[in-house]
């Protein structure tokens, strides 16, 4: 019997690629996103598309209840919905900061709460949380985004031990650079928020890093294949890493002091 998968943020990037890839591999896939009109292509792969807004409880409940009614279960939840809010800590409004955490953290955890009872009943489940190397290494102007990914890492570690007794695995995916809308949205957010403030010159310098990444980022299928490997492993690792510069950056985080890493990032950003 095909496993049933729910993946959020399925309208683009990693979410879209993973939904298509898993459907091609025989999974029963439900793709969910706010932008339902951007998921038309998914239907050609036999993927069932559903609207979801991970900041609204009633929307998440309706999505999960429909899948339970139609498929009877959700075997694998892939919490992929999210975005990158960039700007200096001083410039980002509290309203925007709260929305960043609402989408990237509270939405993912609430959706997880909604599927766990059925997974416990079935004595089987995979919770896949899409974090980032940004959950381990912090870049200036990304404080609120990094905070959301650090939170996902911590919550995943706690939950992994809590639910293991019920046959449920919690898996963290840590992408580096990947071709998607993410980089453009983050760069636009950075310049809109801090481009004309006291931080403008430094913000413009760090924007170059997004440009550099975009030139080298691999297609999101790299992460889709990583997710498939993780959910099919008899004993999955707690974390899987992939994408542009992911492993080198995490290695630097381990071997360099905080101030050395700060200096390296500034040097990279301020290069002519």
C-alpha positions in Angstrom: 0.0 0.0 0.0 1.4 3.4 -1.0 2.4 5.7 1.8 0.4 9.0 2.0 2.5 12.2 2.1 1.5 15.7 2.9 3.9 18.4 1.9 3.4 22.1 2.5 4.9 24.9 0.4 4.3 22.7 -2.7 3.7 25.5 -5.1 7.4 26.1 -5.9 11.0 25.1 -5.2 11.8 22.2 -2.9 8.2 21.6 -2.1 7.1 21.3 -5.7 10.1 19.2 -6.7 9.7 16.8 -3.8 5.9 16.4 -4.4 6.5 15.5 -8.1 9.5 13.2 -7.3 7.7 11.3 -4.6 4.6 10.9 -6.8 6.7 9.5 -9.6 8.2 7.0 -7.0 4.7 5.7 -6.2 3.7 7.7 -3.1 0.2 9.0 -2.6 1.0 12.7 -2.5 -1.0 15.7 -1.2 0.6 19.0 -2.1 -0.6 22.0 -0.1 0.1 25.8 -0.4 -1.5 29.2 -0.2 -1.1 29.8 -3.9 -3.3 27.0 -5.1 -3.2 28.4 -8.7 0.5 27.6 -8.8 0.0 23.9 -8.2 -1.9 23.1 -11.4 1.1 21.3 -12.9 1.2 18.9 -9.9 -2.2 17.5 -10.8 -0.7 16.0 -14.0 1.4 13.8 -11.8 -1.6 12.5 -9.8 -0.9 14.8 -6.9 -3.9 16.0 -5.0 -3.6 19.8 -4.3 -5.1 21.5 -1.3 -5.2 25.1 -0.1 -3.4 25.8 3.2 -2.4 28.8 5.2 -0.1 27.7 8.0 -0.9 30.9 9.9 -4.6 30.0 10.2 -5.6 27.1 12.5 -8.9 26.4 10.7 -7.1 26.1 7.3 -4.6 23.5 8.7 -7.4 21.6 10.3 -9.4 21.5 7.1 -6.5 20.3 5.1 -5.6 17.5 7.5 -9.2 16.4 8.0 -9.8 16.1 4.2 -6.7 13.9 3.9 -7.9 11.7 6.7 -11.3 11.4 5.1 -9.9 10.5 1.7 -6.8 8.5 2.5 -7.4 7.5 6.1 -4.0 8.4 7.3 -0.9 10.7 6.8 2.2 8.6 7.0 4.7 11.3 6.2 4.4 15.0 6.9 7.0 17.3 5.2 7.0 20.7 6.8 8.4 22.7 4.0 6.3 26.0 3.9 8.5 29.0 4.8 10.2 32.1 3.6 13.2 34.2 4.5 12.7 37.7 6.1 15.9 39.7 5.8 16.8 43.1 7.3 18.7 44.4 10.3 17.4 43.5 13.7 16.8 47.2 14.3 14.9 47.7 11.0 12.6 44.7 10.9 9.2 45.5 12.5 7.9 43.3 15.3 4.9 42.6 13.2 7.1 41.2 10.4 9.2 39.3 12.9 6.2 37.6 14.4 4.9 36.7 11.0 8.2 35.1 10.1 8.0 32.9 13.2 4.3 32.2 12.7 4.9 30.8 9.2 8.3 29.0 9.7 7.9 27.7 13.3 4.4 27.8 14.7 2.7 26.8 11.5 5.0 23.7 11.1 4.5 22.7 14.8 0.8 23.1 14.8 0.4 21.0 11.6 2.6 18.4 13.3 0.3 18.4 16.3 -2.6 17.8 14.0 -1.1 14.6 12.5 0.6 13.1 15.5 -2.4 11.5 17.1 -3.2 9.4 14.0 0.5 8.5 13.6 0.6 7.3 17.2 -2.5 5.2 16.6 -0.9 3.6 13.5 2.5 3.2 15.3 4.1 4.7 12.3 5.1 8.1 10.9 7.8 10.3 9.5 7.9 14.0 10.4 10.3 15.8 8.0 11.2 19.3 9.0 12.9 21.4 6.3 15.4 23.5 8.2 18.5 25.0 6.6 22.2 25.4 7.2 20.8 28.7 8.4 19.7 26.8 11.5 23.4 26.3 12.4 25.2 29.3 10.9 24.0 32.9 11.2 24.4 35.6 8.5 24.0 39.3 9.2 20.6 40.7 8.3 19.0 37.2 8.6 18.5 37.3 12.4 14.7 36.5 12.4 15.0 33.9 9.6 17.9 32.2 11.4 15.9 32.3 14.7 13.1 30.4 13.0 15.4 27.7 11.7 17.3 27.4 15.0 13.9 26.9 16.6 13.0 24.2 14.1 16.2 22.4 15.0 15.5 22.6 18.7 11.9 21.5 18.4 12.9 18.6 16.2 15.5 17.4 18.7 13.0 17.5 21.5 10.2 15.8 19.6 12.4 13.1 18.1 12.9 11.6 21.6 9.3 12.1 22.6 7.7 10.3 19.7 10.3 7.5 19.0 8.4 5.2 21.4 5.4 5.3 19.0 7.3 4.3 15.9 7.6 7.8 14.6 10.8 9.3 13.2 11.6 13.0 13.2 14.1 14.0 10.5 15.7 17.4 9.8 16.7 18.4 6.3 19.4 21.2 6.1 19.6 22.6 2.6 22.3 25.0 1.5 21.8 27.0 -1.6 19.0 25.7 -3.9 17.5 27.2 -7.1 14.1 28.6 -6.0 12.2 31.8 -5.4 13.7 32.0 -1.9 16.8 33.9 -2.8 15.1 36.6 -4.8 12.5 37.1 -2.0 15.1 37.3 0.7 17.3 39.8 -1.3 14.2 41.9 -2.0 13.2 41.8 1.6 16.8 42.8 2.7 16.9 45.9 0.4 13.3 46.9 1.1 13.9 46.8 4.9 17.4 48.0 5.3 18.6 49.3 1.9 17.9 52.9 2.7 18.7 52.9 6.5 21.9 53.4 8.4 22.7 49.8 7.5 22.2 50.4 3.7 25.9 50.1 2.6 26.5 46.9 4.5 23.1 45.5 3.4 24.0 46.1 -0.3 27.3 44.3 0.3 25.6 41.2 1.7 23.1 41.2 -1.1 26.0 40.2 -3.3 26.1 36.8 -1.5 22.6 36.0 -2.6 23.7 36.8 -6.2 26.7 34.5 -5.9 24.6 31.7 -4.5 22.0 32.0 -7.3 24.8 31.5 -9.9 25.8 28.2 -8.3 22.7 26.7 -6.7 21.7 23.2 -7.9 18.1 22.3 -8.8 15.8 21.4 -5.9 15.6 17.8 -7.1 18.9 17.4 -5.0 16.9 17.9 -1.8 13.9 15.9 -3.1 16.2 12.9 -3.5 17.6 13.5 0.0 14.1 13.5 1.5 13.3 10.2 -0.3 16.5 8.6 1.0 15.6 9.8 4.6 12.0 8.6 4.6 12.9 5.2 3.2 15.8 4.5 5.5 15.1 1.8 8.1 17.0 3.8 10.7 17.1 7.4 9.3 19.7 9.8 10.4 18.6 12.7 12.5 19.9 15.2 9.9 20.6 15.2 6.2 22.6 18.0 4.4 22.6 19.0 0.8 22.8 21.9 -1.6 25.4 24.6 -2.6 28.1 25.1 0.0 26.1 23.3 2.7 28.8 20.9 4.0 31.7 23.3 3.7 29.8 26.0 5.6 28.8 23.6 8.4 32.4 22.5 8.6 33.6 26.1 9.0 31.1 26.6 11.7 32.7 23.7 13.6 36.3 24.7 13.3 36.2 28.6 13.4 35.5 30.7 16.4 32.6 33.2 16.3 34.8 36.1 15.6 36.8 34.3 12.9 33.5 33.4 11.1 32.3 37.0 11.4 35.5 38.2 9.8 35.3 35.7 7.0 31.7 36.7 6.2 32.5 40.4 6.2 35.5 39.8 4.0 33.4 37.8 1.5 30.6 40.4 1.4 33.0 43.4 1.1 35.1 41.9 -1.7 35.2 44.2 -4.8 
